[in-house]
Amino acid sequence: MFEVPVWASVGLGRAVLPGGSLEAVAFLGGRVYPLSLAGYDRVVDVLREVDPGEFEALAVRASRLHRGYPVGSVYLAAPLEGGGKLLGLGLNYAGHARETGRGPPPRPEVFALTWNSVVGPLDPIIVASEDLRVDVEVELAVIVGPGGRGLTPGEALEAVWGYTVADDVSARYEQFEIGVSQFWRAKSWDTFTPLGPLIVPRPRLDPSRGLRLRSSINGNTLQDSTTADMIHGVAEVVSYISEAATLRAGDAILTGTPEGVGHARRPPVYLKPGDTVEACIESIGCLRNTVVLDPAIKPSTLTTPSP
């Protein structure tokens, strides 16, 4: 059995089904149903062609075409195929800004990640060295559907298809302490962006009303807050990004993390091989990833450069 908590009543994702095929699936009533029989082989095609308000009807149709599988009997993969934009936000929760000693940023602080970092809700987080000081950041991820460019905040939510859970795993040593900018590398190591377990359609969630987010390591709570603490809300963030880049189906935007990160604690808390990390969001579900050491990689940032 593949035990990852799913708290949504309906959702879109990908799963490795009996027989080994990785397919787009609908989640409904505790079971997953292949969407290929309903005419959709890829999640991105659903995001592009199916209005999020009509997705439940598609899920019901898929359930009539196939008996489905209990969600615990299939391996849930990252819910997106990848290839689009993968963006993150820094300091977008008031509590997190305070714990870092900085004020609220006047505009969204957007940075780019890369898809090599994306893994699923049960996949391992591979850490090259404990000395990288790897940290956890639970985040609400916005998944783009219709997309668009130059969207006003009033139009921006219509560009959003749904939401999922992300863990913006971060090597704090590279992010803050090596003397040169390594922001991309600190957050884009292979396996450093777990996503899932499913994408919940936008009409079913309202982050502005406060969705509870929490993270834990080996059952010990690290972060526990709500999306009501966001500085820049989803509509503002999507609008701001769309001014510079056309948003397309399958793009993902990580909207920042709340207070309680390990790096800000005294003493700091960083990941160790064998740890189990959970990142959960109300009405969506959890990521549950185990930390594994990669002995084949010795990060060059941990050695002193030659003069």
N, C-alpha and C positions, 0 to 999 in steps of 0.2 A: 504493500500500500504506500501511496505517496501522500504524506500528510502535510498539507499546507492549508491554513484556514482561509476559507472563502466566505465572506459575509454578505456578498451581493445576492440579490434574488435573480438577476439576469445580467449577463456579461458576454463579452466578445474576447476571444483569445486564440491561442494555438496550443495544441497538445500532441504528444507522441501517442498514437492510438495502438491498440493491440495489432501486432503485425509489423510495427516499426515505422509507419508513415507519420510524418509531421504535417498536421492539417489545421486549417482554420476551423474553429469550433464556436458554437453558441453554448452558453451555460444557462440552464433553466431548471429550477426545481431540484437542484442537487446533482444533476446529470449534465454531461457534455454531449453535444450532437454535432457530427461532421456537417459542415456547411457546403461541401462539394456537391451533395445531391440537390441542394437548393440553388446551385449555380455559382457558388463563390469558393474559389480555391485559395484566395489570399485575403488576409485581413485588410490590407490596404484597399482592395476593391470594395469591401463592405464600407470602409470609411468614406470612400469616394462616392459611392452610389446609393447608400441606404441612409435615409434620415435617421438620426439617433432616436427620435420619437417613434419611429416605425420598426426599430430593431426587434422589439419583443415579438411582433407579429412574424418576423422572419424566423426567430428562434422557435416559435410555436410550429411554424411550417416545417422546420428541420426536424422537430421532434415527431412529426407525423410521418416523416420519410425514413427514419432510422430509430431503432430502439434506444440508442445512446449507451453511455457508460457512466457508472458512478464516478464523480469527480476524483475520488480518492484512488481509483483504479488506473488512472492515466497520469502520465508525466506532463505537467504543465510547463511549457516553454515560455520564453519572453513573448509577450503578446503582439509584438510587431516584427515584421520581416527585416526592417532596417533600410538604410540607404537614403533616408531623408535627413532633415536637420535634427540635431540633438543639442539642445541648449539648456543652460542652467542659470540660476539666479543666485547672487551672493547677498547676504545680509538682508533678506526680505521678511524677516520676522523681528518684531520690536524687541522681544526678549533675547534673541540671539545677537542682535546688534549691541544690546547693553552688555551682554556677557563678554563680548570682544572688545569693549571699551570704545565703540564707535557709535556715532549718531545715525539716525535713519538716513539712507541715501535718498537724495531728492528725486532720482529717477531709477528705474530698475537697472541693477548692475548685471548685465547679461554676459555670459561667457559661453564658449563652444566646447562641447565634448565630442568624442568620436565613437562610432558604433561598435568598434572592436571591444569597447568596455561593457557592452550590454550582455547580460545573461538572464536566465529565468529565475523564478521564485524559489527553486530548490537547488540551483547550481552552486558549486563551491566558489568562494572568493579566494583567489590565489594571490598570496602575498610573497614578494621576493625576499623580504627581510623584515624582522620585527623592528629593526632600527629605522625603518621608514615611518614609524609612528602612525599607523593606519587607523583611521577614525570612521565613525558611522554618522550618516545624516539621513534621517527619514524625510521624505518629501512627497508632496502631491505632484504627480506628473499630468500635465495637460496633453491630450492627444488630439491632434488637428484632424478635422474631417473636410468640410468644404473649403477651408482656407481663404486666401485672398490677400490683397495688398492695400495699404493705406486705409486700414479699417479704423473707424472711430470706436471709442469705448462702447458706444451703444450697439455697434455692429459686431464687435469682436466675439462675443459669446456665440453668435451664430456660426463662427468659424470653428468652434470647438465641437468635437464629436463626443468626447468622454474623458474619463479620468482613470488613472491607475496609481499604484504605489511604486516609488523609486527609493533606492538607497544610494545616495551620492557618496560612495566610499572615497576617502581622501587620505593621501599620504602627506601628513602634516609636515614632516621633515622637508620634503621637496617643495611644498607649498609656501613655507614660511622661513626656512632656516638655512638654505644653502647659498644665499647671497646673490642669486640671479633668479629671474622669473621662470618658474617651472609650474605655473598654474595648470596648464593643459596636462602636463605629464602627471602631476600629482593626482589628477582625477580621471585620467583616461588610460590607466593600466588595463590590460585585459582583465575582464571580470569585475571591474570596479563600479558598474552601474546595473545592479539587479533591478529588473522591472517585473511587475505582475501583481497578483496572479492573473487578473483579467482586466479588461477595459469596461468600465461601467458607463452606460450612455448618459450624456449630460443632463437630460431632464430629470434624472433620478437623484442628482446630488446638487447641493448648493454650497460651495465652499465659503461663501460670504457669511453664512449662518453659523459656521464653526463646525468643522469635522475634526474629531479627535485623532491626533497622530501620536504614536509612541514608538520608541525603539528600545531594545533590550539586548544584553549580552549574557548568555547562559542564564536567562530568566531574571536577571537583575536590570531593573528599569534604568534607562539612560535619559531618554527624552519623553516628555508627556505634556502635550499642549494641544491647541486647536488652530485650525486655519483662520479663525477670527483674528489671530495675532499677526496676520500678514500686513506688511506695510503697503505694498502695491498689489491690489487684487488681480484676479485672473483677467478680467476685461481690460484693465489698464496695461497689464503685461503683454497680452496678445496684441493689443492695438499698437503699443510702442515697438514691438518687434516687427510688426507688419509694415511700419513706415520704411524700414530699411530692406526687408527681405520678404518676398512673396511666400506666404505660408501655403503648404500643400498637404494633401492627405498623407498621413503617416509621420508627419513631423511630431516631435515630442519636446515639451518644455517642462523642465523641472523647476518648480516655483519657490525653492528655498527651503531652509530647515529651521525648526524652532530651537529654543535654548536647550541646553543640557548636553551638548556635544562633549565627547571625551576630552578633547584638547583643551577645553575651557575649565575643566574640573581640576581641583587641587586635592590630591595628586591627579595628574592626567590619567585617562583610561584609554588604552589603545588595544587593538585586536591582537590576539595570539593564536598560533596554530591550535586547532581543536575547538576554538570558540564557536558557538552557534549564535548567529545574529538574527533577531527578528525585527522587522520594520512593518508596522501595521497602520492602517487608516480605517476609521469607522465607515461602515457600509460598503467597503471594498474588500478588504482582507489583508493578508500578511505575506511578506517574503520571509523565508526561513533558510538562511544560507550558512554553511559551515566554512570556517577559515582553514585553508590548506597552505602549507609552506612550499614554495617552489625552489628546490635546492639548485636548480640548473642556472638561475639568474643571480648574478651578484651586481647590484646597482652601482654604476660608476659614480653616482652622486655621494656614495658613502665612503669614497676614498678621496684623499687630498690631491687636487690637481697638481701636476708638475708646474714649476714656475716657468 
